[in-house]
Amino acid sequence: MSLTRVAFVDDDAALRDANAQTLELAGLDPLPLASAAEALARVDADFEGVVVSDVRMAGMDGLALFRRLRELDADLPVILITGHGDIPMAVSAMREGVYDFIPKPYAPEALVASVHRALEKRRLVLENRRLRAAATAGAEDDGLLLGETPAMQRLRRTLRHIADADVDVLVVGETGSGKEVVSSALHRWSRRASHPLVALNCGALPETVIESELFGHEAGAFTGAQKKRVGRIEHASGGTLFLDEIESMPPSLQVKLLRVLETREVAPLGTNEVRPLDLRVVAASKIDLGEAAARGAFREDLFYRLNVVTVRIPPLRERRGDIPLLFAHFLQRAATRFRRPAPQMTAAVERHLLSHDWPGNVRELSHFAERFALGLEAVEDAAPPENGAGTLPERMERFEAMLIREALENNGGDVRATLAALGIPRKTFYDKLARHGIDRAQFVRQE
């Protein structure tokens, strides 16, 4: 988001036109206005720009205009120009909230520099507002499915499409990317939503316990089994069974799970009774199960049985455009939880959000937002060594990768448009994609 609009208010036509020309030559978009009344008619609370006004004008003067604009939007930067003001006037105006005070005569460069600073401030204010509004409007699934990038739009469409299809689903994503949230969305958007969503982390339970947790047992089935226990599989009947970190499931249980998936029946420990099941299984893994199956670390037949539909969750580094929106959501949630106002996102925070690789994905971003809400995050020093330091070539490589991702995202993954935006040959473009590990398909928009 880049702002260039400048409302320039002056009742002297010659000065108004001269300053408008100065702003235009600087690449800005001047809006010349002859009076405060015209300014109030053209500038609203969502004005995507800043206001520059002479103080001495017929009718309503610049100070009065500033006060009216402040009532309209307290965060709108107003720059005042005067040839008659003195130091007390400037001090008083600045205390009231005037962004800058420029005495006549002034160099054109001084005006342009002040306007650029004001526009950057305005951009951050409007970006914060937009992100807060978007985060509030779309904060389903605890915010983890928020996103406007093609990758997230495609993920939401896929989940909606398969939610009511009675097929088992394999969800693949890095640590902290939101695999449990995806399983929750599949359950909530399906006809099974009124029945239980039963979750089990296969990597969090010892092998001696997980079989009983999954399949249940009868009283006396083993030492210490004093009463009957319904297993997670049976409890999920009618609803959805979510098996997280399925790559950690012991091989002996993989065989039994495969039989459950094929027969839709379960036999608890200690009984020969077979009980029918009506359930969907959503399994999640942070590794490629196909590769694990190929090297013998996971049962190949179970992988193929689970791999009816595979959903891949993109890591944050592949959808950087969503990071500010997610951060705004987590920041507002943290501020509410800690009962304090949410701090504004600064330019330094924005740079950190877009330059950091977020190896912990959404979970790491959420924790960063909590620390920032508590005032515990020194943002200028927050970037890890691999992003904030290194040799000049290393830093240029990271910057180049970021620019390529931004160009792909802005052009929906279209190669021709991206090449035009970057101004590089096709072969160079594909060489850079390979070097930076960028998957162009992740940015392609699908209608």
N, C-alpha and C positions, 0 to 999 in steps of 0.2 A: 504494500500500500504506500503510494507516494503522493504527496500533496504539493500543489503548485499555485493554488488559487489565492489571490491577494485582493481584498476589497480595499481600494485606496480612496479615502474620502477627503475632498478639499473643494471649497467653493471658488477657488481661483482656477479657471479653466486652463490657463497656460501652465501653471505648476502641476495641475492634475495630469495633463497630457504628457508633460515632460517626465514625471515620475512613472507614469504608466509605461512609457517607452523604455525607461531604465530597467524596470522589472521584466519587461518582455525580452529585452536583450540578454537578461540574465537567465533566460529559460523559464521564467515564471508566467503565470496566467493572470494578468491584472484585470480587475473589475472596477473601472473608474466610476465614482459616484460623486454627485455635486453637493450633497447635503446629508445631514444626519438622518433626516426623514427617509431619504432614498436607501440609506444603509440599513435602517431598521426594517424596511420593506423587503430587502433582498437577503438579509442574513438571518438564519434561524438557529435553533439549538444544535442542529446537526451540520452546520456549515463546515464544509470540508476545506478549510483554509483559515487565514488570519485576517485581521482588520488593521489597517494603518490609517490614522486620521490626524488632520491638522487640529490644533486646539482652538485657534481663533477662527470661528466661522459664524456667519449670520444665522440667526435663529438659535437652534440647539448647538452648543459648542462641543468640542471633542471630549472634554471631561464628562459632560452630561451624557453624551453618547456612550462613553465607556460604562457609565453606571447603569444605563438601560441595557446594554449588552451583557453586563455582569449578571443582571437579574434573569436574563434570558438563558445564559450559559456561563457559569462562573469559571469554567475551564477554557473559555475562548481567549486566546492571546490577542491583546490590543496594544498596538504601538502608537504612541502619541508624538506628534511633531509640533514644535512651536518656535517662533522667533521672539516671543515676548515673555516666555516663562522664566522664572528664576529658580534658584536651588530649592527654596522651600516648596514651590509648586511641584517640582520633580520628585522630591522626597515624599510629599503627601500623596502624589499620584501612585508612586511605587508601593507605598504602604497599603493603598486601597486595592492593589492587585494589578495595576498596569504592567504589562510585560516588559516594555522598554520605553524610554523617553529620549527622543533625539532632538537636540537643539539645532536651529538653523544658524548659519549655513552648514550643510553637511555634505560629505563626499558621497557620491552614488554607491560606492563600495560599502559604506557604513550602513546605508539603508538595506542593501541586499543581504549583507551578513546578518543583520538583526532579523530580517524576514526569514532567512533560512533557519535560524535557530528557533524562531517561533513556530515555523511550519513543522519542524521535527517534534517539538513539544505537542503540537496539535495532533500530529499523526499518532503519537503514542497514546494520547487521551482517547481518540476515536477508536484505535485498535483495542484498547482495554474495554471500552464500552461494547464494541462488536463481539469480542470474545466472551464477555460476561453474558451478553444476551444469548449468544449461540449456545454457550455451555448450559444456561438455564433452560432454554427451549428444547435442547436435545439430550439432556442428561439422563438418558435411559441406561440401564445396565451399569450403574455406578460410574458412568462416564467413559468406560473403557471401549465402547463401540462408537464413541464420538469420532467424527472425522469427515473431512470434505475432499480428501485426496481420492483419485481414481481407485487406488487399492482398497480403501475402506468402503467406498461406495459399492465396489464389486463384492466385498466380503458380506456386507449387509444384504445385498440382493441374493447372494448364494444361500445365506442362512434362511431368509424368508422363503426361498424357493423349495428348500429341502425340509423345512421345519415339520410339515405335515406328512412327509413321505416316511413310511415306516421302514427305514433302512438304518443300519448301524453306521456310525460316523467316526472317522479317525481325525482328530484335531492335532495338527502339528504346529508348534511354535516355540520360540526361545523362552527361557526363564523370564517370568514377569510380563509376558506379552498378553495375557488375558484368556488362557485356555478355559478356565472354569467359567468365565463370563460368557464365552461362546456357547458352552454347554447349557448354561442357564437360559440364554436366549433361544436356543433350539427347543428347549423344554417349554418355555413360557409361550412361544409362538405356535406350539403344536396343540393337537387335540388332547394331549396328555397333561395339559397344564393343571388340571384339577386334581391330578394324582401326584404322588411324591417324586421329587428329584433327589435321588440318593447318591451321595458322593463318597468315594473311598480313595485315599491316596495310597497307591500300592507301594510307594517308597518309604512311607512313614511308619509302617507296621512290621514287626518282626515276622519271620516266616512261620513261626510256631502259632501265631495268632491270626494271620491273614486268612487262612483256610476257613476257620470258624467264623470270622467276620463276613466272609463272602457267602458261604454255603449254609451257615447255621449249624446247630447240633441239637440232638435230643438229650434229655437228662441221662447221665451215666455214660455218655458216648466216650468219654475219656476221663482221666483223673482230674478232678476239680470241676467237672461239668455237673453241677448239682441241680440245674434246672434247664428246661428247654430254652433255646435261643433262636429267634428267626434271623436268618442271614440277610445281608444287604441285598443280595440278588432277589430273594423272595419278597423282601419288603418293597422293592422297587416295582413289583409287578403292577401293571396298569400305568406306570409312569416311565421314568428315565433313570438308568443306572450310569453314573459318571465315574469312570476309572481313570484317575490321574496318574501320571508317571507309570504307565502300563509297562514300559520297558524294564521296570524294576520288579515285575512280578516273577516269582520263582518258577522255573521250568515245569515243576510238577503241577503247579496250579494252572499253568498255561494250557496243559492238556485238558484239565477239567473245565476250564472256561470255554475252550473250543467246543466241547460237547454241549455245554449249555447254549452256546450261540447257535449251534446246528439243530438242536432238538427243541429248544425253548422249554426245557424241563430242568428241575433241580432236585437233587436227593441230599437232604441234610445228613451230616455225620451221625452215625448211630442208628440209621433206619434204612430200610430198603424201599420205603415209600417214595414214589416219584411224583413231584408236584408240578403241574403245568404253569407256564409263565406267559405273561403278555407284557413285554417291555422292549424299550429301545436301549441300546448300549452306545454310549458316547465314550470313546477311549481317547486319551490325550498323551502325547509324547513330546519331549523336547529334543529328541534325536530322530534321525531318519530310520524308521523301523525296517524299511526295505533293505537298507544297507546292513542293519544289525542282523536281519534274517539271513542275508547272503553270507555273512561271516560266522553264522551259527550262534549268535548271541541272543536270538529271539526265534521262536518257532515260526517257520516259514508258512505252515498251513494256517496258523492263527493270524499272521499278518495279512494273508490274502482274504481271510474271512472278515477281518476288520476293515480292510481297504476297499469297501464297497463305494463309499464316498469319502474323499479326503479333503479337509478344509485346512488351508495354510494361513496362519495369522502373520501378517508382515511385521517385522520388527520396526521400532520407531525410526531407525536410521533410513528405512526405505519409504517412510512417509513423513518426512520432516515438516511438511506443510501443516500437519495436524498437531504438532507439538504445542504451539501457543494456545490453541483451543483447549487441548487437554489440560495444559498447565492452568489456564484460567478456571476451568472446572474444579480441579483439585485445590487450587488456592482458595476459591470461594467456599468450598466444603470445609477446608481446614480452618478458615477464618470463622465460620459458623460454629464449628466444633470447639474452638478455643475462645469463642466469645470476644472477638476483637475485629476491628475493620480490616478488610483485605488490603494489603499494600498494593500500590500501583506497580505495574510492570514497567521497568525502566529500560533504556536502550541497552545497558550492560546486561540485564537479565535476558533480554531478547537475543542478544548476540550469543550468550551462553547456551540458551535453549536450542538455537539453530546450529551451533558449532559442535556441541558435545555429541558423542556417538550413542549414549544411553545404553550401555551393555545390559543393564537391568531392566530395560524397556519401561513399560507403563508403571510398574511397581517402583522403580527408581525415581521416575518423574514425580510420582505421588509423594514420595518421601522428601524429595527436594522442595516441593511446594509447601509441605508442612513445616520444614525448617525455615523457609522463607517467610511464611506467615508468622512464625514465632520470632523473627528477627535474628535467627541464628546462622543464616547463610551469608557469608561475605562473598557476594556475587563476583566481584572483580577478581577474587582469588580462587573462585570455585572451579575453574576449568582445570582438568587433570593435566599432568605434564604432556601426555601425548597429543593434546589439543591446543594447549596454551603455550607450548614451548617447542623446542626442536630447532633444527637448522632452517635457514630460509627455504631451500628446496622442499623440505618436508612440509613446512607450513603452506607453501604454494600448492603442493599436491593436494592437501586437504581442502584448500580454498577452491581449486579447480574442480574437484569432485562435487563440492557443494553447488557450484555454479551450473554444472551439467545436470545435476538432479533438479535444480530449480527450473532450468530451461525445459527439461522433459515434462515436469509437472505442469508448467504453464501452457505447454503445447499438447497436453494429453498423450504424450509418448509418440507423437507424429514425427517421423525422422526428418522429412523435408523441412517442416517448420522449425524444428529444433536446430538443424544445421544452419538455417538462415539466421536464427537468433544468436547462435554462437559464432557464426562466421568462420567455420572450419570445414575442411573437406570430409567427405563421407568416410574414407578409410581412416583418417585421423580420429574421427568421432568413434568408430567401432573399436579402434585400438585403445582409446581412453576408457571406453566402457569396460573392456576386458581388464585393463590395468587397475581400475578403481573398483571392480567387482559390482558394477551397476547393472541391474536387470531392467532393460527397457520395457519389458512386458508389464512390469508392475505399475507403469504410469499410463498405460493405454486406457482411454475411456471407452466404456461399452454402453451403448444406448439400450 
